């Protein structure tokens, strides 16, 4: 079946530390991959995406590279800020006639302290 | 208004009440979704509507009843809920066929508490 596995949180870091949140997936074919972020009290927002192998998605200093050989899409940021504290969701997409179906991981909570 | 708007933001109801959650999107999308977000669980896809037709129903109990009167509005009617139904209910929308950008646009959610 299709599924997404993320590292369990919470991840607690000091400001300016390096961040890695691991994500691996199982899917038939080669799905597009996404990272969504949920800030406290808000809905989910698309952070970045990659649609094919070796693509690198990037946004707001975050990056993730689509690795087909390891079926992974790890999220990284070189220097985190307090404002990055949120829950991060890795997801893959299945295309169906007429709509997109996102399969999410369980989410990883990131807490950044000054 | 722009984006996806959900009302109410917070709802407390008893197990015998009937209430509804409302979602409205102003993005011109033609697919809409209900997701359930419970503590320490992955997001669960409940229902999908594409062009106002229900295309997915993931074994959701009948006490949840969706309605999509047009491509801009989506409702979730709630009846005889259980305490374990307490969760954040997220609505989302996206472009449909031929527009597979993969991006779903989410509302801020309706926090439901069942007493």
HADDOCK unambig.tbl for C-alpha pairs under 7 A between the chains (distance, minus, plus):
assign (segid A and resid 42 and name CA) (segid B and resid 108 and name CA) 4.66 0.50 0.50
assign (segid A and resid 43 and name CA) (segid B and resid 106 and name CA) 5.63 0.50 0.50
assign (segid A and resid 43 and name CA) (segid B and resid 107 and name CA) 5.36 0.50 0.50
assign (segid A and resid 43 and name CA) (segid B and resid 108 and name CA) 3.90 0.50 0.50
assign (segid A and resid 43 and name CA) (segid B and resid 109 and name CA) 5.93 0.50 0.50
assign (segid A and resid 44 and name CA) (segid B and resid 106 and name CA) 5.64 0.50 0.50
assign (segid A and resid 45 and name CA) (segid B and resid 105 and name CA) 6.92 0.50 0.50
assign (segid A and resid 45 and name CA) (segid B and resid 106 and name CA) 6.80 0.50 0.50
assign (segid A and resid 46 and name CA) (segid B and resid 103 and name CA) 6.80 0.50 0.50
assign (segid A and resid 93 and name CA) (segid B and resid 102 and name CA) 6.63 0.50 0.50
assign (segid A and resid 97 and name CA) (segid B and resid 97 and name CA) 6.27 0.50 0.50
assign (segid A and resid 98 and name CA) (segid B and resid 50 and name CA) 6.10 0.50 0.50
assign (segid A and resid 98 and name CA) (segid B and resid 96 and name CA) 4.80 0.50 0.50
assign (segid A and resid 98 and name CA) (segid B and resid 97 and name CA) 4.11 0.50 0.50
assign (segid A and resid 99 and name CA) (segid B and resid 31 and name CA) 6.09 0.50 0.50
assign (segid A and resid 99 and name CA) (segid B and resid 50 and name CA) 6.28 0.50 0.50
assign (segid A and resid 99 and name CA) (segid B and resid 96 and name CA) 4.71 0.50 0.50
assign (segid A and resid 99 and name CA) (segid B and resid 97 and name CA) 5.89 0.50 0.50
assign (segid A and resid 100 and name CA) (segid B and resid 100 and name CA) 6.92 0.50 0.50
assign (segid A and resid 100 and name CA) (segid B and resid 102 and name CA) 6.31 0.50 0.50
assign (segid A and resid 104 and name CA) (segid B and resid 42 and name CA) 6.49 0.50 0.50
assign (segid A and resid 104 and name CA) (segid B and resid 43 and name CA) 6.20 0.50 0.50
assign (segid A and resid 105 and name CA) (segid B and resid 42 and name CA) 5.83 0.50 0.50
assign (segid A and resid 106 and name CA) (segid B and resid 41 and name CA) 5.84 0.50 0.50
assign (segid A and resid 106 and name CA) (segid B and resid 42 and name CA) 3.93 0.50 0.50
assign (segid A and resid 106 and name CA) (segid B and resid 43 and name CA) 6.85 0.50 0.50
assign (segid A and resid 107 and name CA) (segid B and resid 42 and name CA) 6.85 0.50 0.50
